[in-house]
Amino acid sequence: MTITDQTGSAQPVRKTVTMLVADGGNAMIRSEARLLDINVPLYVDARDVVISPEIDKVRLQLSLEYRLADAEALKQAKTAPISQQPWTTEIRESTQCVLENGKPLVIAQSADPFTDRKVTVEAKATILK
């Protein structure tokens, strides 16, 4: 899956997560960074994966936890008063979807409640035989 994080007309930042999941299986990825005193997680879970090779489709439940943090604003705010501290936005998404073999599909799009930042999640399943 690819997570695209974009604010306004700035160049989007893309993060790609790849998982190998067996038919009927589950997978999870836990990636976490620390920026000053803020944890910045990227957690992805794929559950209840059902592969239907005869119709070239995959059904899965996908969950995502992602924290948006502006690294530059956080660095500058290190000594700022609490009232001027930048915020972070957490996105938690969970969806069930059916993916066609090899075809990407936008499965979620989230908006930051304070800015024009948006996060798009695109998933693609490739059936290995």
Secondary structure, DSSP 8 states (H G I E B T S, - for coil): -EEEEEETTS--EEEE------TT--EEEEEEEEETTEEEEEEEEEEEEEEETTTTEEEEEEEEEEEE--HHHHHHGGGS-GGG----EEEEEEEEEEEEBT--EEEEEEE-SSSSEEEEEEE-B----
